Amino acid sequence: MPEPMPKPTPKARPIQHYFMFSDLRSVPINEAFEIIGPEAHHAARVKRIRTNEQVGILDGQGHIAGGFVRSITGSKSKPTIMIELSSIEYFDPPTPRIEVWSALPKGDRLERMIDQLSQIGVCTFRPLLCDRSQRKPETVRMDKLERIALESAKQCRRPWTIEFAEPISFADALKEPDVMLADASGTQIVQETSRQRVVLLIGPEGGWSDGERDLIVATSVPVCRFGLFVLRIEAAACAASAILLASAPPATGTTL
């Protein structure tokens, strides 16, 4: 009787590629699952992963898993990749929880902004409707922003994907607990270590209107400056978020 074929073992080298797989928790350790569609095509044809190669898997809901490629089948245009799961960890969301509520920059600057906010560790992005906003939310392709957020999460090994919330008016945003307003006229801030959540308001390219500034004064919302100069929307959002998260503890996972 012929001896059984030895079980393949992963190559002992650092993980170079991560997959996004939303149903990760349903897969038992040492069991295999399949990756198809754009994720499989990109991995097989662009990243050129091979059988037995170690890979990482994210679900965007706090879990990061390790595994290895058991097989690659199918056609060049529609490959199927079988991955065997070897470990899984759960990570809590970053603290403080940073939510950026911002006027929308024009052109492809919004896409770069989402990519960078995702890498920094921002939890939520929400369009802020201001008197001088130059771009309306209905002109934005949300599916494209969500795809950018997923790709960014894989690139930076982020357990949680950034969330997108519905647009909100500036007046209603000021009523939200934990609000902090970014403006060059504010008090310089270095770090924020005491808050569990910060809702960061970023204004439009034309600045706050007189009516909005009256609302700011009336509500006593903290106005803070992040940096030496007047920043563009996307630069202000990223600089402020990075400063607020500068003292955040490193992510540690719990093995499941």
N, C-alpha and C positions, 0 to 999 in steps of 0.2 A: 504494500500500500504506500503510495507516495506521501512524503512528509508535507504538512501544510505549509503554504507560503508564509514567510515571516511578515509580521505586521510592519508597515512602513513607519519609520521614525522621522521626526522633523529635523531639518538641518539646524545645527547649533550655531546660529548667528542672529544678530539683533533683528527685531521685527521691522521690516521696511514698508509694509503696506497694511492699511486698516480698511475693513469693510464696515458699511452701515447695514445693520440687520435689526429691524424693529421688534421682531418676535424672539429675541435672544433668550429670555427667561424660560421659554417653553422647551429649550433644548437641554437634555441631560448631559452631564459631563461624560466624556468618552463616546458620545454619540455624534453622528454626522448629520449635517443639513446642507441644503443646496443654495447657492447664490446664482441668480440668473439676471437677465436684463442688463441695463447700463452698468451696474456695479460689476458684473462678471466680465463684460466686454472691456471695460477700462482696465481691470486687473490683469486680464489675460493678454490683451492686445497692446495696451499702452505701457503698463507697469511690467508686463512679461513675467508674472510670477510662475513658479514651476511646482510640480508635485513634490510633496514633503517639505515645502517651504513654510516656515513659521509666519503666522499672520495674526493680526489683532482684529477684534470685532467690537463695534460700539452699537448701542441701541438708542442713544440720544436721551435715555431716561435714567442715567446714573450708573449704568453697567458697562464694564470693560472686560472683555474675555480674551483669552489666548487660545490658539489652536494651530492646526497645520493643514495644508492642502492635501487631501487624500487623493483626488483625481480631478482632471480637467477633460471634459468630453464636449461633444456637440461640434458645431461648425465654427468657422472663424468669426462669422457675424453674430452667431448666437451660442456662445459657449455656456456650459454649465460647470460650475466649480463646486465640488464637494469638500466641505471643511469639517474636520473632527475637532470638537471642543475639548480643551484640556484644563481650563481654569476659568473662573469668573469672579469678579470683584464688584462691589457696590461702593459708590462715592457719593457723599452728601454734596448738595449744591454749594458754591462758594459763599463765604461770609466775609463782609456784608453782601447782601443781595443787591446788586446794582441794576436799576431799571432806567434806561435812557429814553426819555420822552422828548422828541426833537422835531423841530421843523425839518422839512425834507430838502436836502441839497439838490441842485440841478445836475442833469446828465448822469454819467457813470460814477460820480462821486458818492452817491448813495450806496452803490454796490460795494465800493471799496470800504465805505464806512461800516457796513454790516460785516464784511469779512474781518476787519480789524477789531470791531467790538466783540465778535465771537472769539477771536484769539485771546483778547484781554481777559475775558471771563464775565462779560455782561450777561445778565439773565434774561432781560426782556427789552425789546425795542417797541416803541409806540409812537406813531406820528402825532405831532403836536400842531394844532391848528391855531395860527397866530394871525394878527391883523395884516402883517406884511409878508406872510408866507408866499413864496413865488412858485411853489410846486404843489399840486393837489394830490391827495392819496390815490384817487381813482386813476391817475396816470401811471401808477407803479404796478409792475407785474410781480405780484406776491409769490407766484410759483418760482420765479427766477431768484428772488431774495432767499426763499427757503432752500433752494438748491445750493446757493452760495454758502448759506449757513451750514448745511450738511457737509459740504466739501471742506469748509474751514474747520469744522469739528474733527474730521478725520485727520486733517493736516496737523492740528495742534493737540490731538489725543484728548479731546474734551469729552467727558462723560455725558454732560447735559447739553443739548442743542439750545441755542438762543430761541426764545419764544417771541411771537409777534402778536401784539394786541391791537384792538380797534382804535382808530383815531379819536383824540379827545381835544376839546377846546381848551384854550389857555386858562380861561376863568374856572372851568371845572378842575383842571389839573392843580391849580393853586389850593383847592380844598382838600387834596389828597394828603394823608399823613406821610411824614418822612420826606417831604419835598425839599429840595435844595436847588437853587437857581444859579446857573453859570453865567457870569457876566464880568466883563473887564473892569467894571466899576466897583466890584465887590471886594470883600476882605480876602487876602491871599490865604489859601489853605494848603497845608503840606500833607497831612495825613488825616484820615478819619478812622478811629479805632473803636469807637463806642457803639456805633449804630449796627443793628442787624439788617437794616434795609435802608437804601437811599434811592429816592426817585429824583433823578437828575433832569432838570428842564434846560433844553438848549434852544435858543431863539433863532429867528430867521436871519438871512443875510442882511436885511435892512435894519435889523435891531428891533427892540421892543417899541411899540407905539406909545404915545403919551398916555393913552387910556390904560394900556397894560402896565406901564410903570406906576400909575396911580393904584392899580390893583395890588401890585407888589408891595407898595408902601402900606396899604390898608390891611393886608393880611400878615405882614411881618415875616414873610418867608425869608430864610437866610439867603443872602446873595454872596456868592463866592467866586473868586478869581483863581483860575488854574493856569499859571504861566505868566510870562513877562509881558506879552503883547496881546493885541486883539486877534483872536483865532477864527478861522473859518469853522463852519458848522461841524464838519467831520473831524477836524483837528481838535476842536474844543471837546467834543464828545469822547474821543479816544484819550486825550490827555487827562481829562477829569476822571474818567473811569479808571485809568491806570493808577493815578494818584490815590484814589479812594480804595483801590485794592492792593496798594503797595505793602500794607502790613497784614494782608490776609494770610493765614497759615497755609502751608503746602497741603495739597490734596493727599489724603491717605485713604486707601480702600479697605473694605472688609471682605474677606474671602467668603464666598457662599458655598 
